[in-house]
Amino acid sequence: MRLIELEYQCIASKEWNELNDLLDKKVRIKSLLSDYDPEEYSSDDRVLLDELICGTKRNQELLKCAMEEVRHLIGTQDKSLRNIQNVNQAYGSKSSQSFWHSYS
């Protein structure tokens, strides 16, 4: 459960490198669990797995929201960059003599 909580904290604080490390650890754990037959799990094991699955789903939703925020930010920055490029094309960039200087 500690891994799930750390994953949640990484997503909430946008610590993407740490999140990747934690996800790698989860993949290793999952591969270890695949060696066991689910019929061999005790009732306590099943409760723990259910809690892990529930926490993972919660983290997936949080990550989905964080990714949407990042996509929106990237889109906004791209739009701003295009606007600046259009202004530079229309009025000249700082590095060359622009139309603004010819009127003053």
C-alpha positions in Angstrom: 0.0 0.0 0.0 2.9 2.3 0.6 3.8 2.1 -3.1 0.3 3.2 -4.0 0.4 6.2 -1.7 3.9 7.2 -2.9 2.5 7.0 -6.5 -0.4 9.2 -5.5 2.0 11.8 -3.9 4.2 11.8 -7.0 1.2 12.4 -9.3 -0.2 15.2 -7.1 3.2 16.9 -6.9 4.0 16.2 -10.5 7.3 14.4 -9.8 7.3 12.5 -13.1 10.7 10.8 -12.8 9.9 9.4 -9.4 6.5 8.3 -10.7 8.2 6.4 -13.5 10.5 4.6 -11.0 7.5 3.6 -8.9 5.6 2.4 -12.0 8.6 0.2 -12.9 8.5 -1.3 -9.4 4.8 -2.0 -9.8 5.5 -3.8 -13.0 8.1 -6.0 -11.3 5.7 -6.8 -8.5 3.0 -7.6 -11.0 5.3 -10.0 -12.9 6.1 -11.7 -9.6 2.4 -12.1 -8.8 1.8 -13.7 -12.2 3.8 -16.7 -11.1 1.1 -17.6 -8.6 -2.3 -19.1 -9.2 -5.0 -16.7 -8.0 -6.7 -19.7 -6.4 -3.7 -19.9 -4.0 -4.4 -16.4 -2.6 -5.7 -16.3 1.0 -8.6 -14.1 1.9 -6.2 -11.6 3.4 -4.2 -11.6 0.1 -7.4 -11.0 -1.9 -8.3 -8.0 0.4 -4.9 -6.5 -0.1 -5.0 -7.0 -3.8 -8.5 -5.4 -3.9 -7.1 -2.4 -2.0 -4.2 -2.2 -4.4 -6.4 -2.3 -7.4 -8.7 0.4 -5.9 -5.7 2.6 -5.2 -4.3 2.1 -8.6 -7.6 3.1 -10.2 -7.7 6.2 -8.1 -4.1 7.0 -9.2 -5.0 6.4 -12.8 -7.8 8.9 -12.7 -5.5 11.5 -11.0 -2.8 10.9 -13.6 -5.4 11.3 -16.4 -6.4 14.7 -15.0 -2.7 15.7 -14.6 -2.0 14.7 -18.2 -5.0 16.8 -19.4 -3.6 19.8 -17.5 -0.2 19.3 -19.2 -1.8 18.9 -22.6 -3.8 22.1 -22.1 -0.6 23.9 -20.9 1.3 22.7 -24.0 -1.5 23.8 -26.3 -1.7 27.2 -24.7 2.1 27.7 -25.0 2.0 26.5 -28.6 -0.7 29.0 -29.4 1.3 31.8 -27.7 4.4 30.9 -29.6 2.5 31.0 -32.9 1.1 34.4 -32.0 4.6 35.7 -31.2 5.9 34.3 -34.5 3.0 36.0 -36.4 3.7 39.3 -34.7 7.4 39.0 -35.5 6.5 38.3 -39.2 4.2 41.3 -39.3 6.4 43.8 -37.5 9.9 42.4 -37.6 11.9 40.7 -34.9 14.1 42.5 -32.3 17.3 41.5 -34.2 16.5 43.5 -37.3 15.2 47.0 -37.9 11.4 46.8 -37.5 8.5 48.9 -38.7 8.2 50.3 -35.2 11.5 52.2 -35.5 10.6 53.8 -38.8 7.7 55.7 -37.3 9.5 57.2 -34.3 
